[in-house]
Amino acid sequence: MAVPKQRHTKSRRNKRRANIRLEAPSLVKCSKCGKMKRSHAVCQNCGYYKGREVIDVLKDLTKKEKKKKEKEISLKEEQEPKNLSMEGLSKK
C-alpha cells in the first residue's frame, strides 16, 4: 500500500478544501404571486408552475387560513398593472 513520504502542509490541505462548501439555492420570482421560489419548481405559495396550477394549495388549509389566503391572492391580482394596448393608453 502506498504511503506518503512527506506530510502535506496546512495551506495545501486548505486549498483543496476551499471549494467544498454549501451554496445558496438559486431563487427566482414566481410569475403568479411574486414570492421567491426555486427555479424549475412548483411555487409553494400559490401552487403554479409555468403558468398553470399544479397543486391546489387551498385544499388542506383550515377555513380561516383559506379565507386569509384567498384575500391575499385577490389583493395581489388587484395590484398588478393591467396590460394595455396602444389604443387603451391613448384613451386615458
N, C-alpha and C positions, 0 to 999 in steps of 0.2 A: 504494500500500500504506500502511496506517495505521501511524504511528509514534508512540509515546507522547511527550508533550511533557515530562513530568517523570518522574524516576526513582522507583520505588516504594521505600518505606523498608524497612529490615530487619524492623521489627515487623509491617508489613503482609504481607511475604513469609512470616514465621514463623507468623502467624495462619492463613494459607492452608494451610501445611504441617502444622499441628497435628493434623489428622485423618488424615494419611497415615502409617499405622503398621501393623505386623503385630499381629494379635490371636490370643490363645491359643485353640486349638480347644476347643469345649465338650465336656467329658468326663462320662460317666455310668457308674455301676457296673453291671457285667454281672450279670444276674439269675441266671445259671447258675454262674459261677465266682467272681464278686465282684471281678474285676480292673477297672480303669478302661478304658473304650473310648470311641470317638467315638459320639455319638448317631446313630441310624438307620443303623448299620453293623454288619457281622458282627464278632463278637469274635475277635481274632487269637489269643487264648489257647485258647479251647475250641471255636470254630467255630460257635457258636449265634447265631441271630438270631430274635427274637420267640418264644422258647421251643422252637424246633426246630433240629436240626442241619443246617447248610447246607454246611459244609466239614468234611471228615474231616482233622483236624489231625494225627492219629497216623499217617497213611498214609506220609508222606515222612520220618519220623523213623527213626533207627537203632534197633537192638534195645535198646540201653542207654538212649537218650533216651525211647523208647516206654514202657519199664518205669517210669522215673522219673516221666513224665507221668501214667501210669495210677495210680501210687501217690499222687501229688499230688491227683488228681481224687477218688480214693476217700476220702482224708483230709478233703477239703473237704466231701464229702457226709455223712460221719460227724459233722462239727462242726455242721452245720445243725440247728437245732431242729426237731423234728417238730411238724407242725400237729395239735394235739389238739382234739377236740371237748369240749363241757362234760362229757360222761359220762367221757371219758378223764381229764380233770383231776380230777374228783371221786373217781375210783378211787385216785389217788395219795394 
